[in-house]
């Protein structure tokens, strides 16, 4: 039996690329032939993957896995395969978040969601890294859906932090951290409003640190930067760092007082788990997959009022007992996440599909 994976783009450090590489390693360790086929990839990954043009026609008993995050020519080709088809959904952000900022991104998001809608009923099994994503697949007509936890390489977080970055930001200011691309669904403007309230009514010693690409949607980035200017927040108070090294990012997790997310669309939100790894208290708005990822840990917000959120951030910083209680809950959630059995689930799924292949073959004779 072959178990191959199809990815539109194969990048190192990208959640989909890391997931595909880990799964291939696991399949091979269990004796299966397994390759990754892609449309594009990083130059240094060309030898670690294959062009989709060379994807061989699979046998009916083989398994093909499509990682879906955007519309691509892979979807049509995948839907026509006569082998077992497994879809791993990495979610598609709703188009309405991009309208007014980028017609092209809104168009691509709409195409992605339309493509997922007709693809879901055509696959044998749908996997998703959150209950929110799995329920979406089921609603679209996917015959069998399961929550399949996101692969996280925890050894990555054992790197030494960048001491210079830690000393630079570990000062008298209250550090509010957010990690994620600067795009509309992340609601950076709401974070800025919280900082404005904090500075005006609680303490001028506050800093919002935003780690994530600012080039994904320049019009949106410029709009939130202007909002900060309109609120007379200076670059020391609203810090856009863009992409940083792992060592610097881990230093920022250590140097911060609270991780704050007011995002309104998340398929999983890895930084929530990363905050737990570094014992950084999490405050996050209750939306999409966020409740699934937190699973009772951190503080889940139903209200994004800037005064309420700012006062809560300040309380978490000042009240050690409260902070310790939050961290204890996050540690329990982290251990539960680590204990979720991805590999046994996969082996069970492969065995069930193999048994179905046998029954399917018997029906032909």
TAHULIN-V54929 format. One record per residue. RES is the residue in one letter. NEAR is the number of other ideal C-beta (glycine too) atoms within 10 Angstrom. Layout:
RES,NEAR
RES,NEAR
This chain:
X,18
X,16
X,25
X,23
X,25
X,24
X,28
X,20
X,17
X,24
X,15
X,12
X,10
X,15
X,18
X,19
X,22
X,17
X,21
X,25
X,21
X,14
X,21
X,20
X,11
X,17
X,22
X,13
X,10
X,13
X,8
X,16
X,11
X,21
X,18
X,22
X,21
X,25
X,15
X,14
X,21
X,15
X,6
X,8
X,17
X,12
X,8
X,17
X,21
X,17
X,12
X,19
X,7
X,8
X,18
X,11
X,8
X,18
X,11
X,12
X,16
X,20
X,25
X,23
X,25
X,23
X,25
X,28
X,20
X,19
X,21
X,22
X,10
X,22
X,21
X,12
X,15
X,22
X,16
X,9
X,20
X,11
X,20
X,25
X,21
X,25
X,25
X,24
X,27
X,17
X,22
X,23
X,24
X,17
X,18
X,13
X,21
X,23
X,15
X,12
X,17
X,19
X,11
X,8
X,20
X,19
X,14
X,17
X,22
X,17
X,15
X,21
X,18
X,13
X,19
X,23
X,13
X,13
X,25
X,21
X,13
X,16
X,27
X,17
X,21
X,28
X,24
X,29
X,24
X,24
X,15
X,21
X,26
X,21
X,15
X,24
X,25
X,15
X,11
X,17
X,14
X,24
X,13
X,14
X,23
X,14
X,16
X,23
X,18
X,21
X,15
X,18
X,10
X,11
X,7
X,13
X,16
X,9
X,12
X,9
X,19
X,19
X,10
X,11
X,20
X,17
X,11
X,13
X,20
X,15
X,10
X,6
X,18
X,22
X,21
X,24
X,26
X,22
X,23
X,18
X,18
X,23
X,23
X,25
X,20
X,26
X,21
X,29
X,14
X,19
X,24
X,23
X,20
X,25
X,24
X,22
X,20
X,25
X,21
X,14
X,12
X,16
X,14
X,9
X,13
X,26
X,22
X,25
X,18
X,23
X,21
X,20
X,14
X,20
X,10
X,13
X,19
X,12
X,12
X,24
X,21
X,13
X,15
X,22
X,18
X,10
X,16
X,21
X,12
X,10
X,16
X,10
X,19
X,10
X,10
X,9
X,20
X,23
X,16
X,18
X,16
X,12
X,13
X,16
X,11
X,14
X,15
X,18
X,24
X,23
X,24
X,26
X,22
X,16
X,22
X,23
X,21
X,25
X,24
X,28
X,27
X,22
X,23
X,19
X,21
X,27
X,23
X,22
X,26
X,16
X,24
X,24
X,23
X,19
X,28
X,26
X,17
X,20
X,16
X,25
X,25
X,29
X,21
X,24
X,20
X,13
X,21
X,23
X,23
X,24
X,16
X,20
X,28
X,22
X,14
X,11
X,25
X,25
X,18
X,15
X,19
X,8
X,10
X,17
X,13
X,19
X,14
X,14
X,26
X,25
X,16
X,18
X,24
X,18
X,12
X,20
X,19
X,11
X,12
X,9
X,7
X,15
X,18
X,12
X,12
X,21
X,19
X,12
X,19
X,24
X,14
X,14
X,20
X,17
X,10
X,12
X,17
X,11
X,7
X,12
X,10
X,14
X,11
X,9
X,15
X,18
X,13
X,11
X,19
X,18
X,10
X,13
X,20
X,13
X,10
X,13
X,18
X,10
X,8
X,13
X,11
X,8
X,7
X,6
X,4
